[in-house]
Amino acid sequence: MLKGGLTEDTSGPAELYFESNNTSADIWIDNVSLQPFTDEEWRSHQTQSIEKARKRKVLIRAVDEQGKPLPNATISFVQNRQGFPFGSAMNSYILNNPLSQNWFTSRFTVTTFENEMKWYSTESSQGRESYAVADAMLQFAKQHNIAVRGHNIFWDDPKYQPSWVPSLAPNQLNDAVQKRVTSVVSRYKGQLIAWDVVNENLHFSFFESKLGETFSARMFNEANKIDAQTPLFLNEYNIIEDKRDGTAAPSRYIQKLREIQRLPGNAIWNWA
């Protein structure tokens, strides 16, 4: 059964369209139900899903030192840490703001740095790398047992490159990206829960336009060779939340994944 939701702000005829690469399969629609729902109904469904998917029944057996049952025993539990990852982005301002530190660390178990690991932050001038801010933020996260997701190795939007990158000749750019992926992935090897390798490479194609269509696949390959234990993500926006953005259609996302996976040695553990 296929099931999903959508947001529509117009009325009129609609077409239900299925796309598949399997030409030998026939898709038959047995029944279609399109129903509106209120916020209250959505909340009710959410509550039911939480009960089903995020909770488990646990049987506790209280015994004495000889293993004999203790009748009428009183047992209490104190939750020290949430098992469900709950996170938010973090920027460098937190390093010098105790109020923000207390607020953040009391709520979140996972974080992503807003800009501090990005190429334009760590190498604003060619050949002069500085990871001081990112290192300090990572140390802060470790001190508070907050897991960090690496964001990002490259960003395919031409607006967000280091100022010295756009003018590089292709061979110079190729050398620069190789140095970048080696530097940042090696530095944080084993310290992150994930890496966003090439950010927003459906909406933009700065590197592909200069270094070839296999750029993303090659960078996944390079990152995996340096740190094979950290999951690599394909990070994009509007994949699900905005049906009007055809550039980020789920089918194009899957196509990009397959392009990356076709390069020998590539394996994407998860994706966003």
C-alpha positions, 0 to 999 in steps of 0.5 A: 500500500502506498500512503502519503500526504500533500498540501494543496492550495488550489482546487480542480482536476488532479492526475495521479502519476506513478513513475517506474523504471521497471517496464515489465511491471503493471501498476493497478490502482485498486482504491484511492482515498483522498481525505482532508484532516485537521491539526487535531487529527494529525496530532492524534495520529502522531500520538498513536504513532509515538505509542507504536514506534517509539515506546516499548514494554519492559518487564522488570523482575526484582530479586534478592541476592539469592535470586528470589523474587521480592514481593511488593518491591518499589522500583523507580527510574531516572532518565539520564539521557534521551534515547531519541536524537533531538538536535539543532544547529549551533553557531560560534556565538555559543562559545562565549554565551553561558546562557545559550550554552545552558539552554542548548545543552539542557535540550539537545543531544545532536548538533550541526555547525551552521557555517564553521566547518564549511570551506569558506570558513576554514580556508578563506584565503588559499593555502591558509587553513584555520580550524580553530573555531570549528575545533572549539565548537567540537570540543564544547559539544564533546564536553556535553556529550552532544553528537556532531554531524559534519556540514559540509565538505563542499557546497555546490551553490556558486554563491557560497564558495571561498572567494578565491575558488571561482577564478581557479582553472580546472586543474587548479580547482581539482587540486584544491578540492582534493586538498580540501576533502583530505584535510577536513575529513582527516582532521575530524575522522572518527569524531562525527556521526555523519558527513554532508559531502556535497551540499545541495547538488540537485539545485546547484552544480558549481563543481560539476560544471567545472570538473565533470558530472561525476564530481559528487560521486568522486568526492563520496569515494574520497571521503569514504577512503579517508574515513570509512566508518562515518556515514555519508549523506546526500543533503538537500532541501524540498525533497518532500516538503515542497512538491512545487520544486521539481528540481528536488523531486524524489525521483531526481534525488534517487537518480543522484544517489544511484549515480553516486553509488555506481562509482566503484567503492561508493556506498551511502549509508544514509541520506537526509 
